[in-house]
Amino acid sequence: MGGDPFRIARTSWRPGDTREVEAWRIDQQVGVEYDSYRRVYLADGREWTIAGQIAKADGKKYYILECVG
């Protein structure tokens, strides 16, 4: 475990963009912070909300994060 939770070549994000992140990284706040007042996750200088979740064939659960600001 550990490392960058967002190992993605993309460096710029705009509101409406989405990305998949392993659920344990969000649950344990690895590489992200949660702002409970605004109910957003902070990562890569942007604000994100959980837009959904998926389970992949390998049994891992992923959250779909949506950039909101």
Secondary structure in CASP SS format (residue, H / E / C, confidence):
PFRMAT SS
TARGET T0000
AUTHOR 0000-0000-0000
METHOD secondary structure of the structure
MODEL  1
M C 1.00
G C 1.00
G C 1.00
D C 1.00
P C 1.00
F C 1.00
R C 1.00
I C 1.00
A C 1.00
R C 1.00
T C 1.00
S C 1.00
W C 1.00
R C 1.00
P C 1.00
G C 1.00
D C 1.00
T E 1.00
R E 1.00
E E 1.00
V E 1.00
E E 1.00
A H 1.00
W H 1.00
R H 1.00
I H 1.00
D H 1.00
Q C 1.00
Q C 1.00
V C 1.00
G C 1.00
V C 1.00
E E 1.00
Y E 1.00
D E 1.00
S C 1.00
Y C 1.00
R C 1.00
R C 1.00
V E 1.00
Y E 1.00
L E 1.00
A E 1.00
D C 1.00
G C 1.00
R E 1.00
E E 1.00
W E 1.00
T E 1.00
I E 1.00
A E 1.00
G E 1.00
Q E 1.00
I E 1.00
A E 1.00
K C 1.00
A C 1.00
D C 1.00
G C 1.00
K C 1.00
K E 1.00
Y E 1.00
Y E 1.00
I E 1.00
L E 1.00
E E 1.00
C E 1.00
V C 1.00
G C 1.00
END
